[in-house]
Amino acid sequence: MNADAMEASANAVLKILNLKDPAMGSMQDADDQGHRHDLLCKLHQYFTCRRTPGWWMSGEDKQYTTDYVKQYCADELETVMKTAEEVVQQTFLFRFPWDMERSQIPVIFEESVNWCHIPDQDAEWAYMLNRHRYWVALGQAYAMTGDEKHAEAFCRQLEDWIDRNPIPEEPTTDTLTWRPIEAGLRSANWIKALRYMIGSPSLTPLLLGKALISLHEHGEYLAASFTSWKHISNWGVLETCGLYHIALYFPEFKSSERWRELGEERLKETARLQIMVDGIHWEQSPTYHHEVLACYLDCVHLANLNGLELDGLFRHTVREMAEASLYWAKPNHRQPMLGDSDDSDIRSILTYAAWLFEDPVLRFGGYARPDFDHAWLFGMAGIRDYEAMVPAEPPSLSRAFPHSGHYTMRTGWGEDALYLYFHCGPLGGGHGHADMLHMDLHAYGRDLLTDLGRYNYSDHTPLRKALKESSAHNTTVVDGIGFTGVKDTWSFDRIAGPLGCRWISKPEFDYVEGAHDGYLYESDPLYPRRRIIFIKPYFGC
């Protein structure tokens, strides 16, 4: 090992660790004796042998989970292994179900990875590259196979990223690698990957020291980056989730307690401000509702692992979000593509929520068995607990969410049921679309009317703006004039507001009506109103 690098790393580690913790006694001894090489080696041994919940998996647990996913998660297993093999070869294709910017064309780096690469003028690709979700796949592949190439690729790329992407002097969004949202997401992904890699010979004492130093830098960066608008943005939640991961997985950091308290305060505040009283995220996009929900669930899980009791209202809000997702889901288990949303199966989210809250109704909307990622998260005992939980059918078929303006109607809970979704609510910020009075229809396993979702976030493609327009939705447009003016990817000029919503739900039918003020300011004002009657067990509109 390079003596200068060891010295520098050891000195940096000493500044961030609480060596007064009795568990760190061997490192305190090495420091007292001036043995810098020994300090990093003892640190490496400490984290290799650490048995804290969520960090360590027993051999039995690892083998059980490996056998389980091979038997029950064949498609996901194939995707994970394919991704891992590609990443070993420095080939990147973002294909996981909840990758926020999925891609279709692989990008190959023959030499070192260009962490600032932008293909086809789409900076979102570079953002995805720097979130490092694919390193979790490398970790899972390593856990299942023991093939050192997966650990070696992770360690090589991790060290390269750390060496070539120094932390900015202050938080900034004018960067491809250090936007706070990427810092939050990759902090969680690094930790999820590291727990699989501990024990690998590729993860040397020097590299582990560098990783800890970088994670500490991420913690300081995320603690400082929470500006006022983050209180109402999904960014604030995704960043806080990363900070909470660092604080709870590394209590050895001197700052961990401060970060934990900061994280819990931000979780409580973002949930209070961002989640409407009916359980829907205010940005009016199912994709971002579920991204936020997934982060909140991660934080509930981390608190549970560490014997912490999060704020009761926060936990209640997270449970309400999951219940909203249950009713939002179409009979094919996929979310409506309202606003900036993708065609995503939400059973994995409901599986996670059902397990955390021990909730049979949420279990009804989840998978029959834990999916691949949650099998690894739950472990042997959690898998058995989930499978033993008896699902309970939701108490009603249809549901109104009047504060956010979402209305879901269905004839049953089977996959052949009829389903109608109607929207008459506020725009919801930049991720919203001009979709007032839009409706989806789904019947007998098929989409009959559907929203088209988001496509991408790049203004250089005209389709992005077109998909946000009123004319791209199943609603009414008068004289070719959109009732909400779309300026570009993120902004609008005039915005229609909802009016006159009514909801009646009976065993034989559901009735909903809504209107908006988008044409009241024209020289010849109009008042569009849509009324829908959903007759069970058949559609009637």
RODO-2510 file (C-alpha; in nm, 4 decimals, decimal comma):
residues 541
     n   res          X          Y          Z
     1     m     0,0000     0,0000     0,0000
     2     n     0,1122     0,3554    -0,0692
     3     a     0,2488     0,4885     0,2608
     4     d     0,1572     0,8516     0,1910
     5     a    -0,1966     0,7568     0,0917
     6     m    -0,2308     0,5427     0,4039
     7     e    -0,1088     0,8297     0,6200
     8     a    -0,3461     1,0803     0,4599
     9     s    -0,6424     0,8440     0,4790
    10     a    -0,5736     0,7508     0,8399
    11     n    -0,5441     1,1166     0,9410
    12     a    -0,8736     1,1987     0,7679
    13     v    -1,0492     0,9017     0,9283
    14     l    -0,9293     1,0092     1,2722
    15     k    -1,1041     1,3436     1,2295
    16     i    -1,4454     1,1935     1,1555
    17     l    -1,4642     0,8904     1,3878
    18     n    -1,5603     0,8928     1,7525
    19     l    -1,2711     0,6921     1,8940
    20     k    -1,4086     0,7397     2,2454
    21     d    -1,6769     0,4851     2,1605
    22     p    -1,5765     0,1653     2,3478
    23     a    -1,6308    -0,0363     2,0289
    24     m    -1,3531     0,1634     1,8639
    25     g    -1,0983     0,0862     2,1334
    26     s    -0,8517    -0,1018     1,9110
    27     m    -0,8344     0,1975     1,6766
    28     q    -0,7755     0,4314     1,9697
    29     d    -0,4821     0,2118     2,0713
    30     a    -0,3381     0,2220     1,7187
    31     d    -0,3733     0,6000     1,7127
    32     d    -0,2078     0,6397     2,0517
    33     q     0,0890     0,4397     1,9261
    34     g     0,1073     0,6300     1,5963
    35     h     0,0495     0,3162     1,3866
    36     r    -0,1379     0,4610     1,0874
    37     h    -0,1235     0,1411     0,8824
    38     d    -0,2545    -0,0580     1,1783
    39     l    -0,5351     0,1921     1,2290
    40     l    -0,6781     0,1395     0,8798
    41     c    -0,6370    -0,2372     0,9084
    42     k    -0,8148    -0,2407     1,2444
    43     l    -1,0869    -0,0189     1,1001
    44     h    -1,1273    -0,2648     0,8126
    45     q    -1,1465    -0,5555     1,0569
    46     y    -1,3986    -0,3690     1,2697
    47     f    -1,6419    -0,3096     0,9809
    48     t    -1,5875    -0,6606     0,8445
    49     c    -1,6829    -0,8134     1,1780
    50     r    -1,9506    -0,5621     1,2764
    51     r    -2,2827    -0,7364     1,3421
    52     t    -2,5174    -0,4390     1,3511
    53     p    -2,8691    -0,5026     1,2124
    54     g    -2,9054    -0,4434     0,8403
    55     w    -2,5288    -0,4411     0,7837
    56     w    -2,4425    -0,8058     0,8346
    57     m    -2,6011    -1,1176     0,6848
    58     s    -2,5251    -1,4599     0,8236
    59     g    -2,4154    -1,7324     0,5846
    60     e    -2,7455    -1,9113     0,6448
    61     d    -2,9452    -1,5977     0,5688
    62     k    -2,7473    -1,5298     0,2525
    63     q    -2,7898    -1,8861     0,1261
    64     y    -3,1617    -1,8914     0,2062
    65     t    -3,2187    -1,5640     0,0215
    66     t    -3,0099    -1,6793    -0,2744
    67     d    -3,2105    -2,0010    -0,3027
    68     y    -3,5344    -1,8069    -0,2612
    69     v    -3,4711    -1,5573    -0,5416
    70     k    -3,3533    -1,8340    -0,7737
    71     q    -3,6800    -2,0181    -0,7172
    72     y    -3,9298    -1,7315    -0,7087
    73     c    -3,7709    -1,4266    -0,8752
    74     a    -3,6290    -1,5662    -1,1990
    75     d    -3,7007    -1,2629    -1,4187
    76     e    -3,5608    -1,0130    -1,1693
    77     l    -3,2614    -1,2380    -1,1054
    78     e    -3,1876    -1,2424    -1,4771
    79     t    -3,2049    -0,8611    -1,4915
    80     v    -2,9745    -0,8208    -1,1922
    81     m    -2,7167    -1,0670    -1,3224
    82     k    -2,7276    -0,9173    -1,6710
    83     t    -2,6785    -0,5688    -1,5278
    84     a    -2,3930    -0,6868    -1,3070
    85     e    -2,2144    -0,8491    -1,6006
    86     e    -2,2554    -0,5328    -1,8073
    87     v    -2,1250    -0,3070    -1,5311
    88     v    -1,8187    -0,5297    -1,4924
    89     q    -1,7535    -0,4477    -1,8604
    90     q    -1,8325    -0,0782    -1,7993
    91     t    -2,1512    -0,0969    -2,0017
    92     f    -2,4403     0,1049    -1,8608
    93     l    -2,8101     0,0620    -1,9360
    94     f    -3,0641     0,1839    -1,6810
    95     r    -3,3393    -0,0765    -1,6785
    96     f    -3,4545    -0,1318    -1,3213
    97     p    -3,8283    -0,0743    -1,2628
    98     w    -3,7798     0,2327    -1,0413
    99     d    -3,4861     0,3847    -1,2271
   100     m    -3,6122     0,7408    -1,2671
   101     e    -3,4503     0,7873    -1,6083
   102     r    -3,4579     0,4496    -1,7805
   103     s    -3,2583     0,4124    -2,1009
   104     q    -3,2791     0,1918    -2,4091
   105     i    -2,9331     0,2244    -2,5633
   106     p    -2,6295     0,0927    -2,3713
   107     v    -2,3305     0,3224    -2,3267
   108     i    -1,9890     0,1530    -2,3205
   109     f    -1,6706     0,3009    -2,1762
   110     e    -1,3663     0,1271    -2,3200
   111     e    -1,1284     0,2839    -2,0675
   112     s    -1,2219     0,4738    -1,7538
   113     v    -1,5831     0,5767    -1,6975
   114     n    -1,6606     0,9343    -1,7997
   115     w    -1,8768     1,0364    -1,5060
   116     c    -1,9880     1,3520    -1,6919
   117     h    -2,0896     1,1834    -2,0176
   118     i    -2,4115     1,3227    -2,1738
   119     p    -2,5538     1,1113    -2,4585
   120     d    -2,8066     1,2672    -2,6971
   121     q    -2,8099     1,6021    -2,5108
   122     d    -2,9832     1,4353    -2,2159
   123     a    -2,8191     1,5366    -1,8875
   124     e    -3,0592     1,3074    -1,7023
   125     w    -2,8477     1,0141    -1,8252
   126     a    -2,5428     1,1565    -1,6482
   127     y    -2,7471     1,2077    -1,3333
   128     m    -2,8511     0,8419    -1,3408
   129     l    -2,4907     0,7333    -1,3927
   130     n    -2,3937     0,9184    -1,0743
   131     r    -2,6700     0,7661    -0,8608
   132     h    -2,4931     0,4263    -0,8714
   133     r    -2,8017     0,2058    -0,8419
   134     y    -2,6235    -0,0516    -1,0578
   135     w    -2,3625    -0,1054    -0,7837
   136     v    -2,6347    -0,2645    -0,5702
   137     a    -2,6751    -0,5205    -0,8496
   138     l    -2,3001    -0,5858    -0,8373
   139     g    -2,3306    -0,6446    -0,4633
   140     q    -2,6215    -0,8839    -0,5001
   141     a    -2,4423    -1,0740    -0,7756
   142     y    -2,1371    -1,1023    -0,5508
   143     a    -2,3482    -1,2247    -0,2583
   144     m    -2,5045    -1,4965    -0,4739
   145     t    -2,1997    -1,6142    -0,6668
   146     g    -1,8939    -1,5139    -0,4667
   147     d    -1,7325    -1,4207    -0,7982
   148     e    -1,4649    -1,1665    -0,7157
   149     k    -1,5034    -0,9904    -1,0502
   150     h    -1,8214    -0,8253    -0,9199
   151     a    -1,6491    -0,6928    -0,6086
   152     e    -1,3422    -0,5901    -0,8062
   153     a    -1,5537    -0,3901    -1,0530
   154     f    -1,7388    -0,2178    -0,7698
   155     c    -1,4181    -0,1281    -0,5872
   156     r    -1,2428    -0,0089    -0,9016
   157     q    -1,5327     0,2144    -1,0064
   158     l    -1,5937     0,3401    -0,6527
   159     e    -1,2319     0,4450    -0,6083
   160     d    -1,2253     0,6032    -0,9527
   161     w    -1,5394     0,8035    -0,8758
   162     i    -1,4043     0,9237    -0,5396
   163     d    -1,0668     1,0215    -0,6850
   164     r    -1,2073     1,2097    -0,9843
   165     n    -1,5082     1,3818    -0,8282
   166     p    -1,3986     1,5950    -0,5331
   167     i    -1,6753     1,7478    -0,3263
   168     p    -1,7680     2,1078    -0,4226
   169     e    -1,6916     2,3858    -0,1786
   170     e    -2,0648     2,4338    -0,1229
   171     p    -2,3856     2,2586    -0,2345
   172     t    -2,4735     2,3314    -0,5967
   173     t    -2,7075     2,2117    -0,8697
   174     d    -2,4733     2,3367    -1,1422
   175     t    -2,2945     2,0018    -1,1661
   176     l    -2,3463     1,6590    -1,3182
   177     t    -2,1963     1,4623    -1,0310
   178     w    -2,2713     1,6507    -0,7107
   179     r    -2,6287     1,7754    -0,7260
   180     p    -2,7684     1,7114    -0,3770
   181     i    -3,0335     1,4739    -0,5115
   182     e    -2,7629     1,2497    -0,6600
   183     a    -2,5639     1,2748    -0,3369
   184     g    -2,8649     1,1526    -0,1407
   185     l    -2,9536     0,8679    -0,3748
   186     r    -2,6013     0,7351    -0,4151
   187     s    -2,5309     0,7530    -0,0405
   188     a    -2,8056     0,4976     0,0136
   189     n    -2,6898     0,2925    -0,2860
   190     w    -2,3260     0,2888    -0,1706
   191     i    -2,4320     0,1581     0,1685
   192     k    -2,6607    -0,1056     0,0171
   193     a    -2,3751    -0,2209    -0,2064
   194     l    -2,1081    -0,2091     0,0653
   195     r    -2,2982    -0,4441     0,2941
   196     y    -2,2638    -0,7152     0,0287
   197     m    -1,8967    -0,6375    -0,0398
   198     i    -1,7665    -0,6425     0,3174
   199     g    -1,5209    -0,9293     0,3382
   200     s    -1,4087    -0,9063    -0,0235
   201     p    -1,0293    -0,8881    -0,0688
   202     s    -1,0920    -0,6153    -0,3277
   203     l    -1,2260    -0,3859    -0,0559
   204     t    -0,8870    -0,3025     0,0938
   205     p    -0,8327    -0,1118     0,4201
   206     l    -0,7239     0,1916     0,2200
   207     l    -1,0316     0,1863    -0,0045
   208     l    -1,2681     0,1315     0,2871
   209     g    -1,1091     0,4322     0,4542
   210     k    -1,1595     0,6413     0,1400
   211     a    -1,5222     0,5257     0,1151
   212     l    -1,5905     0,6218     0,4769
   213     i    -1,4303     0,9621     0,4258
   214     s    -1,6410     1,0184     0,1140
   215     l    -1,9606     0,9072     0,2879
   216     h    -1,8820     1,1511     0,5672
   217     e    -1,8360     1,4247     0,3056
   218     h    -2,1725     1,3251     0,1599
   219     g    -2,3257     1,3570     0,5056
   220     e    -2,1899     1,7078     0,5567
   221     y    -2,2949     1,8044     0,2054
   222     l    -2,6509     1,6774     0,2525
   223     a    -2,6796     1,8380     0,5947
   224     a    -2,5878     2,1751     0,4403
   225     s    -2,7858     2,1488     0,1155
   226     f    -3,1395     2,1653     0,2547
   227     t    -3,2502     2,5065     0,1285
   228     s    -3,6037     2,6368     0,1846
   229     w    -3,7601     2,4982    -0,1343
   230     k    -3,6513     2,1456    -0,0379
   231     h    -3,9283     2,1444     0,2234
   232     i    -4,1850     2,1073    -0,0560
   233     s    -3,9787     1,9182    -0,3141
   234     n    -3,9243     1,5465    -0,3592
   235     w    -3,5545     1,6409    -0,3666
   236     g    -3,5726     1,7192     0,0032
   237     v    -3,7016     1,3704     0,0794
   238     l    -3,4537     1,1867    -0,1428
   239     e    -3,1640     1,3844     0,0036
   240     t    -3,2825     1,3304     0,3599
   241     c    -3,3134     0,9576     0,3012
   242     g    -2,9462     0,9463     0,2033
   243     l    -2,8466     1,1486     0,5088
   244     y    -3,0491     0,9180     0,7351
   245     h    -2,8771     0,6126     0,5851
   246     i    -2,5350     0,7590     0,6644
   247     a    -2,6348     0,8602     1,0169
   248     l    -2,7823     0,5236     1,1145
   249     y    -2,5430     0,2899     0,9361
   250     f    -2,2374     0,4757     1,0649
   251     p    -2,3016     0,5799     1,4257
   252     e    -1,9221     0,5789     1,4606
   253     f    -1,9105     0,9172     1,2859
   254     k    -1,8832     1,2075     1,5290
   255     s    -2,1637     1,3853     1,3419
   256     s    -2,4009     1,0891     1,3190
   257     e    -2,6267     1,1905     1,6078
   258     r    -2,6636     1,5432     1,4722
   259     w    -2,7428     1,4056     1,1265
   260     r    -2,9963     1,1615     1,2696
   261     e    -3,1810     1,4375     1,4524
   262     l    -3,1647     1,6601     1,1454
   263     g    -3,2927     1,3784     0,9255
   264     e    -3,5851     1,2982     1,1526
   265     e    -3,6864     1,6634     1,1728
   266     r    -3,6742     1,6931     0,7931
   267     l    -3,8718     1,3727     0,7456
   268     k    -4,1447     1,5035     0,9731
   269     e    -4,1506     1,8460     0,8081
   270     t    -4,1483     1,7230     0,4463
   271     a    -4,4288     1,4780     0,5178
   272     r    -4,6337     1,7540     0,6820
   273     l    -4,5898     1,9900     0,3876
   274     q    -4,5721     1,7589     0,0865
   275     i    -4,8370     1,4965     0,1585
   276     m    -5,1979     1,6108     0,1326
   277     v    -5,4445     1,4981     0,3960
   278     d    -5,5778     1,2298     0,1606
   279     g    -5,2330     1,0671     0,1371
   280     i    -5,1286     1,1873    -0,2105
   281     h    -4,7997     1,3664    -0,2757
   282     w    -4,8691     1,7250    -0,3795
   283     e    -4,6589     1,7159    -0,7002
   284     q    -4,9383     1,5148    -0,8672
   285     s    -4,7200     1,2454    -1,0221
   286     p    -4,7616     0,8810    -0,9162
   287     t    -4,3959     0,8181    -0,9992
   288     y    -4,2778     1,0872    -0,7576
   289     h    -4,5396     0,9878    -0,5019
   290     h    -4,3818     0,6434    -0,5067
   291     e    -4,0221     0,7677    -0,5098
   292     v    -4,1001     0,9701    -0,1976
   293     l    -4,2921     0,6816    -0,0411
   294     a    -4,0024     0,4412    -0,1052
   295     c    -3,7638     0,6796     0,0729
   296     y    -3,9992     0,7205     0,3664
   297     l    -4,0342     0,3422     0,3915
   298     d    -3,6558     0,3057     0,3910
   299     c    -3,6353     0,5503     0,6806
   300     v    -3,9064     0,3689     0,8765
   301     h    -3,7147     0,0451     0,8193
   302     l    -3,3856     0,1983     0,9348
   303     a    -3,5517     0,3341     1,2470
   304     n    -3,7024    -0,0079     1,3215
   305     l    -3,3633    -0,1766     1,2795
   306     n    -3,2100     0,0628     1,5290
   307     g    -3,4919     0,0527     1,7832
   308     l    -3,5928     0,4123     1,7141
   309     e    -3,9478     0,5427     1,7287
   310     l    -4,0185     0,7912     1,4524
   311     d    -4,2832     1,0587     1,4930
   312     g    -4,6283     0,8988     1,5117
   313     l    -4,7890     1,1399     1,2661
   314     f    -4,5062     1,0758     1,0196
   315     r    -4,5610     0,6996     1,0352
   316     h    -4,9354     0,7513     0,9938
   317     t    -4,8762     0,9695     0,6872
   318     v    -4,6500     0,7068     0,5294
   319     r    -4,9179     0,4428     0,5898
   320     e    -5,1775     0,6723     0,4282
   321     m    -4,9539     0,7172     0,1232
   322     a    -4,9331     0,3402     0,0820
   323     e    -5,3106     0,3058     0,1096
   324     a    -5,3542     0,5730    -0,1578
   325     s    -5,1228     0,3691    -0,3813
   326     l    -5,3353     0,0603    -0,3221
   327     y    -5,6446     0,2354    -0,4588
   328     w    -5,4531     0,4123    -0,7350
   329     a    -5,3329     0,0827    -0,8834
   330     k    -5,5066    -0,0384    -1,1961
   331     p    -5,6187    -0,4044    -1,2102
   332     n    -5,2862    -0,4856    -1,3802
   333     h    -5,1112    -0,3474    -1,0671
   334     r    -4,9624    -0,0519    -1,2545
   335     q    -4,9901     0,3140    -1,1629
   336     p    -5,1750     0,5659    -1,3819
   337     m    -4,9235     0,7642    -1,5874
   338     l    -5,0504     1,0975    -1,4582
   339     g    -4,8077     1,3880    -1,4867
   340     d    -4,4405     1,2959    -1,5051
   341     s    -4,4972     0,9256    -1,4503
   342     d    -4,3909     0,5950    -1,6003
   343     d    -4,5784     0,2706    -1,6591
   344     s    -4,4638     0,1075    -1,3338
   345     d    -4,5877    -0,1914    -1,1346
   346     i    -4,6365    -0,0750    -0,7763
   347     r    -4,6629    -0,4142    -0,6060
   348     s    -4,3033    -0,3918    -0,4846
   349     i    -4,3836    -0,0696    -0,2956
   350     l    -4,6958    -0,2222    -0,1408
   351     t    -4,5020    -0,5369    -0,0500
   352     y    -4,2523    -0,3238     0,1404
   353     a    -4,5216    -0,1180     0,3146
   354     a    -4,7257    -0,4248     0,4098
   355     w    -4,4217    -0,5889     0,5681
   356     l    -4,3151    -0,2771     0,7590
   357     f    -4,6617    -0,1980     0,8931
   358     e    -4,7704    -0,5627     0,9256
   359     d    -5,0804    -0,4641     0,7307
   360     p    -5,2932    -0,7365     0,5659
   361     v    -5,4815    -0,4831     0,3493
   362     l    -5,1608    -0,3475     0,1996
   363     r    -5,0445    -0,7092     0,1692
   364     f    -5,3467    -0,7646    -0,0566
   365     g    -5,2022    -0,5166    -0,3064
   366     g    -4,8478    -0,6500    -0,2883
   367     y    -4,6833    -0,9548    -0,4391
   368     a    -4,7811    -1,3038    -0,3283
   369     r    -4,4164    -1,3428    -0,2277
   370     p    -4,1476    -1,0793    -0,1716
   371     d    -3,9849    -0,9534    -0,4899
   372     f    -3,6089    -0,9796    -0,5506
   373     d    -3,4873    -0,6601    -0,3818
   374     h    -3,7179    -0,6947    -0,0851
   375     a    -3,6221    -1,0570    -0,0343
   376     w    -3,2659    -0,9331     0,0181
   377     l    -3,3885    -0,6552     0,2442
   378     f    -3,6230    -0,8722     0,4525
   379     g    -3,3888    -1,1692     0,4899
   380     m    -3,4966    -1,5172     0,5894
   381     a    -3,7122    -1,4194     0,8871
   382     g    -3,8780    -1,1314     0,7017
   383     i    -3,9597    -1,3450     0,3985
   384     r    -4,1306    -1,5985     0,6223
   385     d    -4,3191    -1,3271     0,8111
   386     y    -4,4482    -1,1780     0,4876
   387     e    -4,5567    -1,5118     0,3460
   388     a    -4,7368    -1,5961     0,6709
   389     m    -4,9406    -1,2733     0,6620
   390     v    -5,2930    -1,3431     0,5334
   391     p    -5,4081    -1,0764     0,2834
   392     a    -5,7301    -0,8879     0,3591
   393     e    -5,9370    -0,7389     0,0772
   394     p    -5,9731    -0,3590     0,1012
   395     p    -6,3026    -0,2516     0,2595
   396     s    -6,4259    -0,0574    -0,0456
   397     l    -6,3905    -0,0814    -0,4220
   398     s    -6,3866     0,2868    -0,5090
   399     r    -6,2151     0,5783    -0,3425
   400     a    -6,2162     0,9566    -0,3634
   401     f    -5,9111     1,1647    -0,2800
   402     p    -6,0812     1,5060    -0,2774
   403     h    -5,7880     1,7208    -0,1640
   404     s    -5,5614     1,6079    -0,4471
   405     g    -5,8488     1,5539    -0,6920
   406     h    -5,8111     1,1835    -0,7705
   407     y    -6,1059     0,9469    -0,8042
   408     t    -6,0746     0,5717    -0,8605
   409     m    -6,3644     0,3405    -0,9415
   410     r    -6,3633    -0,0352    -0,9941
   411     t    -6,5974    -0,3316    -1,0131
   412     g    -6,3728    -0,5677    -0,8177
   413     w    -6,0184    -0,6412    -0,7114
   414     g    -5,9391    -0,9090    -0,9697
   415     e    -5,7142    -0,8538    -1,2708
   416     d    -6,0156    -0,8703    -1,5068
   417     a    -6,2069    -0,6012    -1,3179
   418     l    -6,3239    -0,2758    -1,4754
   419     y    -6,1475     0,0390    -1,3569
   420     l    -6,1979     0,4100    -1,4164
   421     y    -5,9707     0,6873    -1,2952
   422     f    -6,0684     1,0570    -1,3037
   423     h    -5,8620     1,3638    -1,2189
   424     c    -5,9895     1,7043    -1,1137
   425     g    -5,7291     1,8608    -0,8899
   426     p    -5,4466     2,1149    -0,8675
   427     l    -5,1579     2,1078    -1,1153
   428     g    -4,8915     2,0139    -0,8630
   429     g    -4,5828     2,2031    -0,9803
   430     g    -4,3327     2,1227    -1,2523
   431     h    -4,4085     1,7506    -1,2606
   432     g    -4,7767     1,8183    -1,3277
   433     h    -4,9401     1,8140    -1,6716
   434     a    -5,2367     2,0009    -1,8185
   435     d    -5,4644     1,7052    -1,7457
   436     m    -5,7694     1,8516    -1,5736
   437     l    -6,0773     1,6267    -1,6218
   438     h    -5,8605     1,3507    -1,7709
   439     m    -5,9776     0,9919    -1,7305
   440     d    -5,8229     0,6457    -1,7707
   441     l    -6,0244     0,3357    -1,8571
   442     h    -5,8995    -0,0176    -1,8003
   443     a    -6,1006    -0,3373    -1,8548
   444     y    -6,0354    -0,7119    -1,8810
   445     g    -5,6598    -0,6658    -1,8497
   446     r    -5,6312    -0,3916    -2,1134
   447     d    -5,5857    -0,0154    -2,1137
   448     l    -5,8666     0,1393    -2,3201
   449     l    -5,7914     0,5041    -2,2421
   450     t    -5,4636     0,6057    -2,0829
   451     d    -5,2363     0,8971    -2,0104
   452     l    -4,9077     0,8899    -2,2026
   453     g    -4,6762     0,9780    -1,9156
   454     r    -4,3634     1,1931    -1,9277
   455     y    -4,1247     1,0651    -2,2011
   456     n    -3,8181     1,2596    -2,0808
   457     y    -3,7136     1,5963    -1,9347
   458     s    -3,5266     1,7399    -2,2305
   459     d    -3,6547     2,0530    -2,4045
   460     h    -3,4607     1,9661    -2,7201
   461     t    -3,7229     1,7008    -2,8011
   462     p    -4,0600     1,8610    -2,8953
   463     l    -4,2475     1,5541    -2,7711
   464     r    -4,1638     1,6423    -2,4115
   465     k    -4,3677     1,9643    -2,4210
   466     a    -4,6381     1,8076    -2,6379
   467     l    -4,7054     1,5362    -2,3800
   468     k    -4,7694     1,7990    -2,1116
   469     e    -5,0318     1,9843    -2,3178
   470     s    -5,4078     1,9573    -2,2647
   471     s    -5,4418     1,7984    -2,6088
   472     a    -5,2309     1,4990    -2,4997
   473     h    -5,4879     1,3959    -2,2399
   474     n    -5,8349     1,2421    -2,2398
   475     t    -6,0087     1,5683    -2,1637
   476     t    -6,1834     1,8555    -2,3433
   477     v    -6,0025     2,1261    -2,5416
   478     v    -6,1920     2,4250    -2,6841
   479     d    -6,0945     2,5792    -3,0211
   480     g    -5,7532     2,4137    -2,9978
   481     i    -5,6622     2,6280    -2,6967
   482     g    -5,5154     2,4493    -2,3960
   483     f    -5,6808     2,5386    -2,0676
   484     t    -5,3361     2,5444    -1,9005
   485     g    -5,0470     2,7098    -2,0836
   486     v    -4,7322     2,4967    -2,1023
   487     k    -4,4161     2,7053    -2,1512
   488     d    -4,1440     2,4403    -2,1345
   489     t    -4,0312     2,1329    -1,9432
   490     w    -4,0867     2,2822    -1,5989
   491     s    -4,2969     2,5972    -1,6258
   492     f    -4,6462     2,7175    -1,7158
   493     d    -4,8062     3,0562    -1,7751
   494     r    -5,1771     3,0393    -1,6907
   495     i    -5,2939     2,7412    -1,4848
   496     a    -5,6492     2,6108    -1,4677
   497     g    -5,7894     2,5418    -1,1219
   498     p    -6,0453     2,2733    -1,0279
   499     l    -6,4070     2,3667    -0,9602
   500     g    -6,7326     2,2006    -0,8629
   501     c    -6,6148     1,8500    -0,7738
   502     r    -6,8815     1,6085    -0,6504
   503     w    -6,8504     1,2417    -0,5540
   504     i    -7,1109     0,9762    -0,4746
   505     s    -7,0234     0,6094    -0,4251
   506     k    -7,2877     0,3367    -0,3935
   507     p    -7,2757    -0,0422    -0,4296
   508     e    -7,4490    -0,0125    -0,7689
   509     f    -7,2649     0,2886    -0,9113
   510     d    -7,0128     0,5667    -0,8596
   511     y    -7,0747     0,9229    -0,9713
   512     v    -6,8154     1,1958    -1,0090
   513     e    -6,8221     1,5373    -1,1662
   514     g    -6,5696     1,8136    -1,1975
   515     a    -6,5017     2,1374    -1,3805
   516     h    -6,2273     2,3979    -1,4127
   517     d    -6,1790     2,7706    -1,4701
   518     g    -5,9323     2,7445    -1,7578
   519     y    -6,1628     2,9131    -2,0115
   520     l    -6,3351     3,1661    -1,7871
   521     y    -6,0848     3,4334    -1,8918
   522     e    -6,1468     3,4041    -2,2659
   523     s    -6,3390     3,6777    -2,4492
   524     d    -6,6206     3,4246    -2,4846
   525     p    -6,5968     3,2418    -2,1490
   526     l    -6,6748     2,8734    -2,1157
   527     y    -6,7258     2,6460    -1,8160
   528     p    -6,6231     2,2877    -1,9032
   529     r    -6,7785     2,0255    -1,6782
   530     r    -6,7395     1,6486    -1,7013
   531     r    -6,9858     1,4134    -1,5348
   532     i    -6,9220     1,0402    -1,5125
   533     i    -7,1429     0,7609    -1,3876
   534     f    -6,9680     0,4297    -1,3369
   535     i    -7,2297     0,1551    -1,3280
   536     k    -7,1224    -0,1660    -1,1596
   537     p    -7,0404    -0,4162    -1,2900
   538     y    -7,0249    -0,2359    -1,6283
   539     f    -6,8903     0,0959    -1,7462
   540     g    -7,1276     0,3822    -1,8049
   541     c    -6,9982     0,7293    -1,8856
***
